[in-house]
Amino acid sequence: MIINGMATTALAWHLQGGNRRKRTLATLESSPFDRVRMAALAGRCSLDSLEERVTELAGIGVTAELVLLHPDDGIADAPAAARYLTEVVPRLAAHPNVWWSLSADPSLFPGISEHDWVRLAGLVAEEDPGHHPLSITVPADSPLLWRRGFTHGSVTARSPRDAWVQTRDHHQPVAMDMCGYEGDAPDPWLSLTPQDVVAQAWDGAVRRRCVTHGESYLDEDGLTWSQGGGTLVGEAVPRLRLLRQVLVTIPDEAGYVDRDAPMSQVPGEFYLEFCGEHRFPERTYDVPEGRYEVEVIDTWEMTVTPHGVQEGPSVTVPLPGTVGQAIRLRRVS
C-alpha cells in the first residue's frame, strides 16, 4: 500500500446544516484534497444520513476517512465499542470511497486497553468485506502503531522529521495525520503559520510521510474548517495544490534519502529534494550518466523554473538563496 493523494480534516462537517454542507462539498471539489478525515459520530446522526454524505463525497471524487470511535459518542469500554462497530462498519463498508481510522486519540478512552484496540481492529476487518485501509492515530513512538490489523500507520508528531526518525525502521506506510493546523488559536497545535504548513507538507511528502492538512480559523458561525467544514480561507491551500501536482510525478518506487536536506529518489531516474529552511546558493547531485531535466520549485511563490537539461554524472543547480526551494531532476535519456 502506498499513501498518495492529499488529505484534509473536517471532523463534523456532515452534522452541519444543508447550506454549510453544500459549501463544504464545493470547497472540497475545488481543493487539492482527495480525502477528508471526518468522525463518524453515528450516535449524533443517522446511518442513513452518514451514508448520504459519503455518497456525496464519492460524487466529487473524495474519500471519506471515517474516525470510527469518538468520545462524543459516549463509548466508555471495549464491549460498547465493539457493539458500535458492528452497527457502523457493515453499513459503510459497501462504499468504495471509505477508509477507516479506529480512533484519532486512543488516550481519550481510558477504559479501552492496547489489547482491546488490537481486537477492535480485527473486528473492523471482520465486518468489512471490502478490506478498506485501516489505521489508528497515535504518537510516532507508540507500539500500537505497528500491531497487526492496521494497514498503515497514522501518527501525531511535531514535524515530519520527528515522524520519520521514529518510524524509519518499519516498512509499513505512514501518514502524519496530526502535526498542527494553520490558524490563530491559543492552542499551539492550532496556530501554525501558512508557511509552516506548506513546509511541513513538502517535507513530509519527500520523506514519504504525507501530512494531513487542517485549518482552525474561526468563521462567522464560530466554527473552523477542521471542526465543521465550510470554506477554506488559509494561505496554505493554494500552495498545496502545486504540491499535489508534484506528488503525481513521484514514482511509486521512489525511496527516501536522508541528506542534509530530505530527498526522494529513484537512482538514475528521478530526484526531488526539499531544501526547507536552508538558503543554499546551489546544489550538486552525483547521478548516473545520462541527461536530466532540471527544475527549481519555489513552494511558496508557486513557481516552477526550468533550468534546461544537464549531463550526468554531476549536476549542479543554482538556487535563489531563499527558503522553501525544491529541486526536481528527471531523466530524459
NORTA-V755253 format. One record per run of one state. SS is the DSSP state (H for helix, E for strand, - for the rest). FROM is the first residue (numbers start at 1). LEN is the number of residues. If there is no record, write none. Layout:
ss=SS from=FROM len=LEN
ss=SS from=FROM len=LEN
//
This chain:
ss=- from=1 len=6
ss=E from=7 len=3
ss=- from=10 len=3
ss=H from=13 len=3
ss=- from=16 len=2
ss=H from=18 len=12
ss=- from=30 len=5
ss=E from=35 len=5
ss=- from=40 len=7
ss=H from=47 len=13
ss=- from=60 len=3
ss=E from=63 len=7
ss=- from=70 len=1
ss=H from=71 len=3
ss=- from=74 len=4
ss=H from=78 len=15
ss=- from=93 len=5
ss=E from=98 len=6
ss=- from=104 len=2
ss=H from=106 len=3
ss=- from=109 len=5
ss=H from=114 len=14
ss=- from=128 len=6
ss=E from=134 len=2
ss=- from=136 len=1
ss=E from=137 len=3
ss=- from=140 len=3
ss=H from=143 len=4
ss=- from=147 len=6
ss=E from=153 len=4
ss=- from=157 len=3
ss=H from=160 len=8
ss=- from=168 len=6
ss=E from=174 len=5
ss=- from=179 len=3
ss=E from=182 len=1
ss=- from=183 len=5
ss=H from=188 len=3
ss=- from=191 len=1
ss=E from=192 len=1
ss=- from=193 len=1
ss=H from=194 len=13
ss=- from=207 len=4
ss=E from=211 len=1
ss=- from=212 len=1
ss=E from=213 len=1
ss=- from=214 len=1
ss=E from=215 len=1
ss=- from=216 len=9
ss=H from=225 len=4
ss=- from=229 len=7
ss=H from=236 len=12
ss=- from=248 len=7
ss=E from=255 len=4
ss=- from=259 len=3
ss=E from=262 len=5
ss=- from=267 len=3
ss=E from=270 len=5
ss=- from=275 len=7
ss=E from=282 len=17
ss=- from=299 len=4
ss=E from=303 len=16
ss=- from=319 len=6
ss=E from=325 len=7
ss=- from=332 len=2
//
